[in-house]
Amino acid sequence: MDPQMRTLRARLGAHAMWANTVDPASRTAKARAAANGRFEREARAKHPDATDEQIARVAGHLKSAYFQRLALASAKSRRAKNTPAAA
């Protein structure tokens, strides 16, 4: 199967799955909890004596920094693809 056909089939499957889901938040709750747990563990490792409130604040910043790094890498990749090669 070529990549374009694979993409179309994956999109079809995703739309069918979400059409059968009344409450998307509950469907993705476990994944979100696991992802947030990662940032909380990282925050506790950096600041073992911090309060729960401080850990939550630090974890929020770690999560934001993670997604900003992803956005930066994506922008760099798009820029590299759109830059003409040197002749």
TAWO-V432149 format. One record per run of one state. SS is the DSSP state (H for helix, E for strand, C for the rest). FROM is the first residue (numbers start at 1). TO is the last residue. If there is no record, write none. Layout:
ss from to
SS FROM TO
SS FROM TO
This chain:
ss from to
C 1 2
H 3 19
C 20 23
H 24 27
C 28 28
H 29 46
C 47 51
H 52 82
C 83 87
